[in-house]
Amino acid sequence: MLHNHSKTYLGGTATPKIAFIQHDHAHCASDIMKRAELLARTRGTRLTPVRRRVLEILLEKHQAMGAYDVLQRLATDGFGNQPPVAYRALNFLVKQGLVHRIQQLNAFTACMNPSETHTPAFLICKECNVVAEANTAPVRRALNEAADSFCFAIESSTIEAIGLCPRCQGSVI
């Protein structure tokens, strides 16, 4: 059963559950690629062929991929097999907000809301590496309140939760 995922979430069309449910992923990936291209033009940056291909690779699934996995795919596609090729493209895409780095996995995943400034929590399945972006507004408020009580100025934070997605739990949403 395909689920409609046109509900707005953080300004985009992705919902937090989209990674964990069966959906029209071709539409999902195409929508994000179009938004990425528009952002690049608006910002005066370029999605070079290798940058575009890295983003396409990461958009194939809602999974995190290591830089060397991306590099292998790039090499297969004729973009070379030197690590700087993948790392430069990944670093550019992270800086542009088109890709997120998942610290726990030392991997990368395509941003599901590239047109919005946001700081998602990452819900990571420990079995299949599917990654979902969840809205963190309530958690961030609590974290900011805790930091304020210590007179601590938060400069950056990453929230990553490891668990089991519905599919790996044997249930379906």
The 8 nearest C-alpha neighbors of each residue, nearest first, counted from 0:
[[1, 2, 21, 22, 20, 3, 23, 172],
 [2, 0, 22, 21, 23, 3, 20, 4],
 [1, 3, 22, 4, 0, 21, 20, 23],
 [2, 4, 5, 1, 22, 6, 23, 17],
 [5, 3, 6, 2, 13, 14, 12, 17],
 [4, 6, 12, 3, 7, 13, 14, 11],
 [7, 5, 4, 12, 8, 14, 13, 3],
 [8, 6, 12, 11, 10, 5, 9, 13],
 [9, 7, 10, 11, 14, 13, 12, 6],
 [8, 10, 11, 115, 7, 112, 117, 134],
 [9, 11, 8, 7, 115, 12, 112, 114],
 [12, 10, 112, 8, 7, 9, 13, 114],
 [11, 13, 7, 5, 6, 8, 14, 4],
 [14, 12, 11, 8, 111, 17, 4, 15],
 [13, 15, 17, 16, 8, 4, 12, 6],
 [14, 16, 133, 132, 17, 131, 13, 18],
 [17, 15, 19, 14, 18, 20, 131, 133],
 [18, 16, 14, 19, 20, 15, 13, 4],
 [19, 17, 131, 61, 16, 20, 130, 129],
 [18, 20, 16, 17, 164, 165, 21, 131],
 [21, 19, 17, 18, 22, 172, 16, 2],
 [20, 22, 1, 2, 0, 19, 23, 17],
 [23, 21, 1, 2, 24, 20, 3, 17],
 [22, 24, 25, 26, 27, 1, 21, 2],
 [23, 25, 27, 26, 22, 28, 60, 59],
 [24, 26, 28, 27, 23, 29, 59, 30],
 [27, 25, 29, 24, 28, 23, 30, 31],
 [26, 28, 24, 30, 25, 29, 31, 23],
 [29, 27, 31, 25, 30, 58, 26, 24],
 [28, 30, 26, 32, 31, 27, 25, 33],
 [31, 29, 33, 27, 28, 32, 26, 34],
 [30, 32, 34, 28, 33, 29, 35, 27],
 [31, 33, 35, 29, 34, 30, 28, 36],
 [34, 32, 36, 30, 35, 31, 29, 37],
 [33, 35, 31, 37, 32, 36, 38, 30],
 [36, 34, 32, 38, 33, 37, 31, 39],
 [37, 35, 39, 33, 38, 34, 32, 40],
 [36, 38, 34, 40, 35, 39, 41, 33],
 [39, 37, 41, 35, 36, 40, 42, 34],
 [38, 40, 44, 36, 42, 37, 41, 45],
 [41, 39, 43, 37, 38, 42, 44, 36],
 [42, 40, 38, 39, 43, 37, 44, 36],
 [43, 41, 39, 40, 44, 38, 37, 45],
 [42, 44, 40, 41, 39, 45, 38, 37],
 [45, 43, 39, 42, 40, 46, 41, 38],
 [46, 44, 47, 39, 43, 40, 36, 50],
 [45, 47, 51, 50, 48, 39, 44, 36],
 [46, 48, 50, 49, 45, 51, 52, 88],
 [47, 49, 51, 50, 52, 46, 53, 78],
 [48, 50, 52, 51, 47, 53, 88, 78],
 [51, 49, 88, 47, 53, 46, 52, 48],
 [50, 52, 48, 54, 46, 49, 53, 47],
 [51, 53, 55, 49, 54, 50, 48, 56],
 [54, 52, 56, 50, 55, 51, 49, 57],
 [53, 55, 57, 51, 52, 56, 58, 50],
 [56, 54, 52, 58, 53, 57, 51, 59],
 [55, 57, 53, 54, 59, 58, 52, 69],
 [58, 56, 54, 109, 55, 59, 108, 53],
 [57, 59, 55, 60, 56, 28, 109, 54],
 [60, 58, 56, 57, 55, 28, 61, 24],
 [61, 59, 62, 58, 57, 24, 129, 56],
 [60, 62, 129, 18, 130, 58, 63, 59],
 [63, 61, 129, 60, 130, 128, 108, 64],
 [62, 64, 108, 107, 106, 128, 130, 129],
 [65, 63, 106, 107, 68, 62, 108, 66],
 [64, 66, 106, 68, 67, 107, 105, 69],
 [65, 67, 69, 68, 70, 85, 106, 64],
 [66, 68, 70, 69, 65, 71, 82, 85],
 [69, 67, 71, 65, 70, 66, 64, 72],
 [68, 70, 66, 72, 67, 71, 73, 65],
 [69, 71, 67, 73, 85, 68, 72, 66],
 [72, 70, 74, 68, 73, 69, 67, 75],
 [71, 73, 75, 69, 70, 74, 76, 68],
 [74, 72, 70, 76, 78, 75, 71, 69],
 [73, 75, 79, 80, 77, 71, 78, 76],
 [74, 76, 72, 73, 77, 71, 78, 79],
 [75, 77, 73, 74, 78, 72, 79, 71],
 [76, 78, 74, 75, 79, 73, 80, 72],
 [79, 77, 73, 74, 76, 49, 80, 75],
 [80, 78, 74, 77, 81, 73, 84, 70],
 [79, 81, 74, 70, 82, 71, 78, 73],
 [80, 82, 83, 84, 79, 85, 70, 74],
 [83, 81, 84, 85, 86, 80, 70, 67],
 [84, 82, 86, 85, 81, 87, 88, 80],
 [85, 83, 82, 87, 86, 81, 88, 79],
 [84, 86, 88, 70, 83, 82, 87, 89],
 [85, 87, 83, 89, 88, 84, 90, 82],
 [88, 86, 90, 89, 85, 84, 83, 91],
 [87, 89, 50, 91, 85, 86, 90, 92],
 [90, 88, 86, 92, 91, 87, 85, 93],
 [91, 89, 93, 87, 92, 88, 86, 94],
 [92, 90, 94, 88, 89, 93, 87, 95],
 [91, 93, 95, 89, 97, 98, 90, 94],
 [94, 92, 98, 96, 90, 95, 91, 99],
 [95, 93, 91, 96, 92, 90, 97, 98],
 [94, 96, 92, 93, 97, 91, 98, 39],
 [97, 95, 93, 94, 98, 113, 92, 99],
 [96, 98, 92, 110, 113, 95, 93, 109],
 [99, 97, 109, 93, 110, 92, 96, 108],
 [100, 98, 108, 107, 93, 110, 109, 101],
 [99, 101, 107, 106, 102, 108, 98, 93],
 [102, 100, 106, 107, 103, 104, 105, 99],
 [101, 103, 105, 104, 100, 106, 159, 157],
 [104, 102, 101, 105, 159, 106, 161, 123],
 [103, 105, 106, 102, 101, 63, 65, 107],
 [106, 104, 102, 103, 101, 65, 107, 100],
 [105, 107, 65, 64, 104, 101, 63, 100],
 [108, 106, 100, 63, 64, 101, 99, 65],
 [107, 109, 63, 99, 98, 57, 62, 110],
 [108, 110, 98, 57, 58, 97, 99, 111],
 [111, 109, 98, 97, 112, 113, 99, 108],
 [110, 112, 113, 13, 109, 31, 132, 11],
 [113, 111, 11, 110, 114, 115, 9, 13],
 [114, 112, 97, 115, 110, 96, 111, 35],
 [115, 113, 112, 34, 38, 116, 11, 10],
 [116, 114, 113, 112, 117, 10, 9, 11],
 [115, 117, 114, 118, 113, 96, 112, 9],
 [118, 116, 115, 119, 9, 112, 134, 135],
 [117, 119, 120, 135, 116, 157, 134, 156],
 [120, 118, 134, 133, 132, 135, 117, 121],
 [119, 121, 158, 133, 159, 132, 135, 122],
 [120, 122, 159, 132, 131, 123, 160, 119],
 [121, 123, 160, 131, 130, 159, 161, 132],
 [124, 122, 130, 161, 129, 160, 121, 128],
 [125, 123, 163, 128, 162, 164, 129, 126],
 [124, 126, 162, 128, 127, 161, 163, 123],
 [127, 125, 124, 128, 167, 163, 164, 129],
 [126, 128, 129, 124, 125, 167, 62, 164],
 [129, 127, 124, 62, 125, 63, 126, 123],
 [130, 128, 62, 61, 124, 127, 123, 63],
 [129, 131, 123, 62, 122, 61, 128, 121],
 [132, 130, 122, 18, 121, 15, 133, 123],
 [131, 133, 121, 15, 119, 120, 122, 130],
 [134, 132, 15, 120, 119, 135, 121, 131],
 [133, 135, 119, 136, 120, 132, 15, 9],
 [134, 136, 138, 119, 137, 139, 120, 133],
 [135, 137, 139, 138, 134, 140, 119, 118],
 [138, 136, 140, 139, 135, 141, 134, 142],
 [139, 137, 141, 135, 140, 136, 142, 143],
 [138, 140, 142, 136, 141, 137, 135, 143],
 [139, 141, 143, 137, 138, 142, 144, 136],
 [140, 142, 144, 138, 139, 143, 145, 137],
 [141, 143, 139, 145, 144, 140, 138, 146],
 [144, 142, 146, 140, 145, 141, 139, 147],
 [145, 143, 147, 141, 142, 146, 140, 148],
 [144, 146, 142, 148, 143, 147, 141, 149],
 [145, 147, 151, 143, 149, 148, 144, 142],
 [148, 146, 150, 144, 149, 145, 151, 143],
 [147, 149, 145, 146, 150, 144, 151, 143],
 [148, 150, 151, 146, 147, 145, 152, 144],
 [151, 149, 147, 148, 146, 152, 145, 153],
 [150, 152, 146, 149, 147, 153, 148, 145],
 [151, 153, 154, 150, 146, 147, 143, 149],
 [154, 152, 155, 151, 146, 156, 143, 142],
 [153, 155, 152, 156, 151, 143, 157, 146],
 [156, 154, 153, 157, 118, 152, 158, 139],
 [157, 155, 158, 154, 153, 118, 139, 142],
 [156, 158, 159, 120, 155, 118, 119, 121],
 [157, 159, 120, 121, 160, 156, 119, 135],
 [158, 160, 121, 120, 122, 157, 161, 123],
 [159, 161, 122, 123, 121, 162, 158, 120],
 [160, 162, 123, 124, 125, 122, 159, 163],
 [163, 161, 124, 125, 123, 160, 164, 122],
 [162, 164, 124, 167, 168, 125, 165, 126],
 [163, 165, 124, 167, 166, 168, 19, 162],
 [166, 164, 170, 168, 167, 171, 169, 163],
 [167, 165, 169, 168, 164, 170, 171, 19],
 [168, 166, 169, 164, 165, 163, 126, 170],
 [169, 167, 165, 166, 170, 163, 164, 171],
 [170, 168, 166, 167, 165, 171, 164, 163],
 [171, 169, 165, 166, 168, 172, 167, 164],
 [170, 172, 165, 166, 169, 20, 168, 19],
 [171, 20, 165, 170, 19, 166, 21, 16]]
